Amino acid sequence: MGIALVTGASRGLGAVIAERLAADGWHVAVNYANDTAGASAVADRIAAAGGSATPARFDVTDERSVREGVAELGRVDVVVNNATGPQPMMPVEKQTWDDHLGQLRFFVKAPLLLLQAVLPGMREAGSGRIVNVGSEVSDLGNAEFGHYVSAKAAMHGLTRSWARELGPYGITVNTVEPGWIPVERHADVPPEDYTGYLRDVPLGHMGVPLDIAEAVAFLASPGARFVTGQRLAVNGGRTMS
């Protein structure tokens, strides 16, 4: 089917997204910055399941690194912008511009660099898929999280603008907005945090990484060829309006 690049795919949501896309027949580039062992394990699991994957180490926030990393892959058909950095909560009076820039590096700069790197090949092919992994926080406006919330909202702004600009080339651009999906880094979260979150989830249970991966796989598939510029919330109905 071609190459699908999943950023930040050595663990968490990215790893499951990579495995799910491989199950659909994509050759998956398992992008990572530092966790070689994790990315290799993801690629090995994909191979053991009969799929095809390659670890792809490069920093998605660095222009030269992205350019060289994508060049090594060849023409990329799908980009899933999933990579993220630390997400500290802090009162607004303590937030600095650098805190905001830190979030924008991952959710605006990185998607831009990646799009620019893959765009010539997608234009030549007359097709392509960009899937941005956003967050329900851009709808909910979580307190003490303005730096993260605004960057995720900006990411969907890219989705809408790029969808209009790139549609004539057969390239679709969409956002998947997860709710809180527990992964490895949430191992120490106290039970009361889950209870509080679930009060506002109509389906009454937490989501799992595969829920997000299924949505991404749909948007990357031929079945989504007429879907672009959209924001798909995958959070058990928490932000329905």
C-alpha positions in Angstrom: 0.0 0.0 0.0 2.9 2.4 0.5 4.7 4.0 3.5 3.0 5.4 6.6 5.2 7.5 8.9 4.0 7.6 12.5 5.9 10.0 14.7 6.6 9.3 18.3 5.9 5.7 17.7 8.3 3.9 20.1 5.6 3.6 22.8 2.1 4.7 23.9 -0.5 5.7 21.3 2.1 5.9 18.5 3.2 2.3 18.9 -0.4 1.1 18.7 -1.2 3.3 15.7 1.9 1.9 14.0 0.8 -1.7 14.6 -2.7 -1.0 13.5 -1.6 0.7 10.2 0.8 -2.2 9.5 -2.2 -4.6 9.9 -3.8 -2.8 7.0 -0.8 -3.5 4.8 1.1 -0.2 5.2 4.9 -0.4 5.5 5.3 1.7 8.7 8.2 4.0 9.5 8.3 3.9 13.3 9.7 7.3 14.1 11.4 8.0 17.4 13.9 10.5 18.8 15.8 8.5 21.5 14.1 5.2 22.4 15.9 2.8 20.0 14.9 -0.3 22.0 11.2 0.8 22.0 11.1 1.5 18.3 12.8 -1.7 17.5 10.4 -3.7 19.7 7.5 -2.1 17.9 9.0 -3.0 14.5 9.6 -6.5 15.7 6.0 -7.0 16.9 4.8 -5.8 13.5 7.1 -8.2 11.7 6.0 -11.1 14.0 2.4 -10.3 13.1 3.2 -10.5 9.4 3.6 -6.8 8.7 6.4 -4.6 7.6 8.1 -1.8 9.6 11.3 0.1 9.9 12.5 2.1 12.9 13.1 5.7 11.7 15.2 7.8 14.1 15.0 11.6 13.6 14.0 14.7 15.5 10.7 15.9 14.1 11.3 19.4 15.4 14.6 19.9 13.6 14.5 20.9 9.9 17.6 19.1 8.8 16.8 16.0 10.7 13.3 15.8 9.2 14.6 16.5 5.7 17.2 13.8 5.9 15.0 11.3 7.7 12.2 11.6 5.1 14.7 11.4 2.2 15.9 8.0 3.6 12.3 6.7 3.6 11.4 7.6 0.0 7.9 8.7 -0.9 5.6 8.8 2.1 1.9 8.2 1.6 0.6 8.8 5.1 1.9 11.0 7.9 0.5 10.6 11.5 1.7 13.6 13.6 1.7 12.0 17.0 5.0 13.0 18.6 4.8 15.1 21.8 7.0 16.3 24.6 6.5 17.0 28.3 3.1 18.5 29.1 3.4 20.2 32.5 0.4 21.9 34.1 1.0 25.3 35.6 -1.0 28.4 36.6 -1.2 31.0 33.9 0.9 33.5 35.9 3.8 31.1 35.8 3.6 30.2 32.1 6.3 31.8 30.0 6.5 32.3 26.2 9.1 29.6 26.1 6.5 27.2 27.7 4.2 28.0 24.8 6.9 27.6 22.2 7.8 24.2 23.7 4.3 23.0 22.8 4.2 24.7 19.4 7.5 23.0 18.5 5.7 19.6 18.5 2.2 20.6 17.4 2.9 23.3 14.8 6.5 23.3 13.8 6.9 19.5 13.5 3.8 19.0 11.4 4.9 21.8 9.1 8.4 20.4 8.6 7.0 17.0 7.9 4.4 18.2 5.4 7.0 20.2 3.5 9.3 17.2 3.4 6.6 14.8 2.0 4.6 17.2 -0.1 6.6 16.9 -3.4 6.0 13.1 -3.4 2.3 13.4 -2.5 1.7 16.0 -5.2 3.4 13.9 -7.8 1.4 10.9 -6.8 -1.9 12.9 -6.7 -2.7 11.5 -3.2 -1.7 11.5 0.4 -3.0 11.4 4.0 -2.1 13.7 6.9 -3.5 12.8 10.2 -2.9 15.1 13.1 -3.3 13.7 16.6 -5.0 16.6 18.6 -6.7 16.5 22.0 -10.1 17.1 23.5 -8.4 19.8 25.6 -8.8 22.2 22.7 -12.6 21.9 23.1 -12.6 21.7 26.9 -10.0 24.5 27.7 -8.5 22.7 30.7 -7.3 25.1 33.4 -3.5 25.6 34.0 -2.9 24.1 30.6 -3.1 27.1 28.2 0.3 26.5 26.6 -0.8 22.9 25.6 -4.4 23.7 24.8 -3.5 26.6 22.5 -0.9 24.5 20.6 -3.3 21.7 20.1 -6.0 24.1 18.9 -3.4 25.6 16.5 -2.7 22.1 15.2 -6.3 21.8 14.1 -6.1 25.2 12.5 -3.3 23.7 10.3 -5.6 20.8 9.5 -8.4 23.1 8.2 -6.1 25.4 6.2 -4.0 22.5 4.7 -7.2 20.6 3.8 -8.4 23.5 1.6 -5.0 24.1 0.1 -4.1 20.5 -0.6 -7.4 19.1 -1.6 -6.9 19.8 -5.3 -3.9 17.5 -5.2 -5.8 14.6 -3.7 -4.3 15.0 -0.3 -6.6 14.8 2.7 -5.8 16.3 6.1 -7.8 15.5 9.3 -7.5 15.6 13.1 -8.2 12.8 15.5 -8.9 14.2 19.0 -8.4 11.6 21.7 -9.7 12.0 25.2 -7.6 10.8 28.1 -6.2 7.5 27.0 -4.1 5.9 29.7 -0.7 4.7 28.4 2.7 3.8 30.1 3.3 7.3 31.4 0.1 7.3 33.3 1.1 4.3 35.5 1.3 6.5 38.7 -2.1 8.3 38.2 -4.2 7.9 41.4 -7.6 6.1 41.0 -9.6 9.2 42.0 -8.4 10.9 38.8 -10.0 8.2 36.7 -13.2 8.5 38.7 -13.4 12.2 38.2 -12.7 11.9 34.5 -15.3 9.2 34.0 -18.1 11.3 35.4 -18.2 13.2 32.1 -17.8 10.2 29.7 -21.3 9.1 28.5 -20.0 5.6 27.5 -18.9 5.1 31.1 -15.5 3.7 30.6 -11.9 4.7 29.7 -10.7 4.5 26.1 -7.8 2.4 25.1 -5.0 3.1 22.5 -6.6 0.9 19.9 -9.7 3.2 19.9 -7.5 6.0 18.6 -5.6 3.7 16.2 -8.8 2.5 14.6 -9.8 6.1 13.9 -6.4 6.9 12.4 -6.5 3.8 10.3 -9.9 4.8 8.9 -8.7 8.3 8.0 -5.6 6.7 6.3 -7.7 4.3 4.3 -9.3 4.5 0.9 -12.7 4.6 2.7 -11.9 8.1 3.9 -11.0 9.5 0.5 -13.9 12.0 0.6 -13.2 13.1 4.2 -10.9 16.2 4.8 -10.6 19.1 7.1 -12.4 17.3 9.9 -12.0 16.8 13.6 -12.9 13.4 14.9 -13.3 13.2 18.7 -12.6 9.8 20.1 -13.5 10.2 23.8 -16.6 8.3 24.6 -18.8 11.3 23.9 -17.2 13.6 26.4 -17.2 16.7 24.1 -20.4 16.1 22.2 -22.1 19.4 21.3 
